Amino acid sequence: MAACLETEFGNLQLELFPERFAYIRKLNTILVSDLHLGRSGHYRKHGIPMPASAETLEVLRLERCIKKVNAQRILILGDLFHSAHNADVDRFVRWREFYENIDFQLVPGNHDIIHTSFYEHAKIKLMDKEYEEEGVLFLHESKPDESRLHISGHVHPAVVLRGQGKQSLRLNCFYQTSNQFLLPAFTSWGGHFTIKPKRGDKVFVCAETELHLFDN
């Protein structure tokens, strides 16, 4: 196991971290997906109890990631926010003011439904839904028939590890094929899609403070 693992994907060297983000050193850029901020406020609005402190913890996790690699840019591959504008979203915007020197860029996801004027106010640049850089396509939801190299999120990938008996454990993961790279969901909540890797694919399992290259 390791605290960071590296992998090549096209022209990019990706540094992967168990905190569920990737770092592109040549671009000084953090890649992250599916934060779903504002989820607790959305749930409370619909009568499902969830403490507001849960949002604070998520933002503090993001802050630690920024400081860990001293990034100057964050490229978010969709679902920065979970739903409509609420108080939790406003708290994130106030936190964002402490990092005005960092470029926040968002490739919109299916949950990013807040009006575009809000992102301008929050100094978050909206990118194209299919944004290309360094010969790689960045988007929220992967396209199964996409032959170009692409990096995405959306599905909250995970892998099931099985013990000698009936024990099993499902953990978040990065998933890499010949032309696709999936980021794990940054959020600590929500469902997952269990990956069934094929021979030759790479699965990097996020286990607390370490990463493990899954042998399939």
C-alpha positions in Angstrom: 0.0 0.0 0.0 1.0 3.6 -0.5 -0.1 7.1 0.4 0.1 8.1 -3.3 0.3 6.1 -6.5 1.1 7.3 -10.0 -0.3 6.2 -13.4 0.1 7.4 -17.0 -2.9 8.3 -19.0 -2.2 9.6 -22.4 0.0 12.6 -22.1 -0.8 13.0 -18.4 0.9 11.7 -15.3 -1.7 11.3 -12.6 -0.9 11.2 -8.9 -3.7 9.5 -7.1 -4.5 10.0 -3.4 -6.6 8.1 -1.0 -8.5 11.3 -0.2 -10.2 10.6 -3.5 -8.6 13.2 -5.7 -6.0 13.1 -8.5 -3.2 15.6 -9.1 -1.7 16.6 -12.4 1.7 18.1 -11.5 2.5 19.6 -14.9 -0.7 21.6 -14.7 -0.6 22.1 -11.0 -4.2 20.9 -11.0 -6.4 18.9 -8.7 -9.0 16.7 -10.3 -12.0 15.8 -8.3 -15.6 14.8 -8.9 -19.0 14.4 -7.2 -18.7 16.6 -4.1 -22.5 17.0 -3.9 -22.2 20.0 -1.6 -25.6 21.2 -0.2 -26.9 17.6 0.1 -27.5 18.0 3.8 -29.6 21.1 3.3 -31.5 19.4 0.5 -32.3 16.4 2.8 -33.4 18.6 5.7 -35.7 20.5 3.4 -37.4 17.2 2.6 -37.7 16.2 6.2 -34.6 13.9 6.4 -32.4 14.8 9.4 -28.8 15.5 8.6 -26.5 17.9 10.5 -25.1 21.0 8.8 -21.7 20.1 10.2 -21.5 17.3 7.7 -21.0 19.9 4.9 -18.3 21.6 6.9 -16.4 18.4 7.2 -16.6 17.9 3.4 -15.2 21.4 2.7 -12.4 20.9 5.2 -11.5 17.7 3.5 -11.2 19.6 0.2 -9.1 22.3 1.9 -6.7 19.6 3.2 -6.3 18.3 -0.4 -5.5 21.8 -1.7 -2.8 22.3 1.0 -1.4 18.8 0.5 -0.3 19.5 -3.1 -0.3 23.3 -3.0 -2.5 23.3 -6.1 -3.3 26.5 -7.9 -6.3 25.1 -9.9 -9.2 22.7 -9.1 -11.0 21.1 -12.0 -14.2 19.6 -10.8 -15.8 17.0 -13.1 -19.4 17.5 -12.2 -21.8 17.5 -9.3 -20.1 20.1 -7.3 -23.5 20.8 -5.8 -26.3 18.3 -5.1 -29.4 20.4 -5.9 -30.9 23.9 -5.7 -29.3 26.8 -3.9 -29.4 26.6 -0.1 -27.6 27.8 3.0 -25.0 25.0 2.7 -24.1 26.3 -0.7 -23.7 29.8 0.6 -21.3 28.6 3.3 -19.2 27.0 0.6 -19.1 30.4 -1.3 -17.9 32.2 1.9 -15.2 29.5 2.3 -14.2 30.0 -1.3 -13.3 33.6 -0.6 -10.3 32.4 1.4 -8.9 30.8 -1.7 -9.5 33.5 -4.3 -6.0 32.9 -5.7 -7.0 29.4 -6.8 -8.9 28.8 -10.0 -12.1 26.8 -9.5 -13.3 25.3 -12.8 -16.5 23.1 -13.1 -17.4 20.8 -15.9 -21.2 20.7 -15.2 -22.8 17.5 -14.0 -26.4 16.4 -13.9 -26.8 17.7 -10.4 -25.4 21.2 -11.1 -28.8 22.9 -11.7 -28.1 26.3 -10.0 -28.5 29.2 -12.3 -25.3 30.1 -14.2 -25.2 33.6 -12.7 -24.5 32.0 -9.3 -21.2 30.5 -10.5 -20.0 33.9 -11.8 -20.7 35.4 -8.4 -18.9 32.5 -6.7 -15.9 32.9 -9.0 -16.3 29.3 -10.4 -15.7 29.1 -14.1 -18.1 26.9 -16.0 -16.4 24.8 -18.6 -17.8 23.1 -21.6 -19.6 19.8 -20.8 -16.9 18.1 -22.8 -13.7 20.0 -22.2 -10.4 18.9 -23.8 -6.9 19.6 -22.6 -3.5 17.9 -23.2 -5.2 15.5 -25.6 -7.6 14.2 -23.0 -11.4 14.8 -22.8 -12.7 15.9 -19.3 -16.5 15.3 -18.8 -18.9 14.3 -16.0 -20.5 11.2 -17.4 -18.4 8.7 -19.4 -19.6 7.6 -22.8 -19.3 3.8 -23.4 -18.7 4.4 -27.1 -16.2 7.2 -26.6 -12.9 6.1 -28.2 -10.9 9.2 -27.2 -9.1 9.3 -23.9 -11.4 10.7 -21.4 -11.6 11.3 -17.6 -15.0 11.4 -15.8 -16.8 10.8 -12.6 -20.6 10.4 -12.1 -20.9 6.7 -11.2 -19.2 6.8 -7.8 -17.0 3.7 -8.7 -16.2 1.1 -6.0 -14.7 -2.4 -5.9 -15.6 -5.3 -3.7 -12.8 -7.0 -1.8 -13.5 -10.6 -0.6 -11.9 -12.5 2.2 -11.3 -16.3 2.5 -14.8 -16.8 4.0 -17.9 -14.8 3.2 -16.3 -11.5 4.3 -16.5 -8.7 1.8 -15.8 -5.0 1.8 -16.7 -2.4 -0.8 -14.3 0.6 -1.1 -14.1 3.6 -3.3 -11.7 3.4 -6.2 -10.1 5.0 -9.2 -10.6 2.9 -12.4 -8.5 3.0 -15.5 -9.0 1.2 -18.9 -7.2 1.7 -22.1 -9.2 4.9 -23.0 -11.2 5.7 -19.8 -10.3 7.0 -16.3 -13.0 7.1 -13.6 -12.6 9.3 -10.5 -14.1 8.1 -7.2 -16.8 10.3 -5.7 -15.3 12.9 -3.3 -18.5 12.9 -1.2 -18.6 10.7 1.9 -22.3 10.0 1.3 -24.3 8.4 -1.5 -24.4 5.2 -3.4 -21.7 3.5 -5.4 -21.4 1.5 -8.7 -19.5 -1.7 -8.3 -16.8 -2.0 -10.9 -16.1 -5.4 -12.5 -12.7 -4.9 -14.0 -11.5 -6.8 -17.0 -8.0 -8.1 -17.5 -5.6 -5.3 -18.2 -7.7 -2.7 -16.3 -6.2 -0.9 -13.3 -8.1 -0.4 -10.1 -6.7 1.8 -7.4 -8.5 1.2 -4.1 -9.0 4.0 -1.6 -8.4 2.6 1.9 -8.5 5.3 4.6 -5.0 6.9 4.3 -3.5 4.5 1.8 -4.0 3.4 -1.8 -3.8 -0.2 -3.1 -3.4 -1.4 -6.7 -6.1 -4.1 -6.9 -5.0 -7.3 -8.5 -7.8 -8.6 -10.7 
